[in-house]
């Protein structure tokens, strides 16, 4: 019931102001006081969450976090990191196929295991013990908050989103970004990790890959890679064209906390068999066929012979990924698109795998 706090606060201020000043002055003082209170409130919440993490207080952590949206954002970011790692290491096709199947389960298990009140409290406790045993840390920093790491702490994109940006302890690395959203109370709803956050973990595992997505949101995506010698793929039964590209800003007032790159593609079945479902790799390029961004996707809608399916998609935008920035800034007139199908499910129930 945190929403009662500003109401009670404003009511008390208004009573005091109207008791001592004329109406206009009282209204002005009440509005100014409320604005100051609203501006200070998320700082108080962020500090309390930091204190709860420091003390390992699971119950206090639970009430200050929007767990559903926090887990959703981290899952999406981890899928991106995994695919980037696959692209960077250049794993074999057999390893990539195995990781494509296992990566979602590994990521879900990791998120569900650690992103809980008790899990975060335990992680904070382990970090506290590690710092306590670090003899190189000065006594002045023990038991307190290192405010020097805070690079930015203020509202972002409106009065219902509060952004905290923390300097990375590793030199020349991207910062940590923490977002609080108001939905009746201020709660942590998004944690944007730097690219190197899980680098060691991903490198030790067989490089994971993100699964094809069966909805119109592409959460698994990878930067496009250069062409390498390989067997020629089977002819594609599709003719694909980009018909629209846009951008959707987050709308926290409607519990929409994600920015999306939106687009529409027209997919024509130029083959000789009716297709029930299919998946593959969708790649955005510039006019010179230089790859900008690639994504794995699955479409579970039928496309008859000679028919055209208009498919509306959206890619969760991460401002710290270069390919996302390039795709967002590219104008529609300067973009092309290509689709390489991987598996086809025909209307008669048979299946064909074109690429591996």
Secondary structure, DSSP 8 states (H G I E B T S, - for coil): -THHHHHHHHHHHHHHHHHHS-HHHHHHHHHHHHHHHHHHHHHHHHHHHHHHHHHT-HHHHHHTB-HHHHHHHHHHHHHHHHHHHHHHHT--HHHHHHHHHHHHHHHHHHHHHHSSHHHHHHHHHHHHHHHHT-TTS-GGGTTS--GGGEEEEEE-SSTTEEEEEE--SSTT---EEEEEEESSSEEEEEEE--GGGGHHHHHHS--------SSSEE--EE--------------SEEEEEEEEEEE--BGGGTB---EEEEEEEEEE-SSS-EEEEEEEEEEE-TT--EEEEEEEEE-S-B-TT-EEEEEEEEE--TT-HHHHHHHHS-GGG-EEEEEEEEEEETTS-EEE---
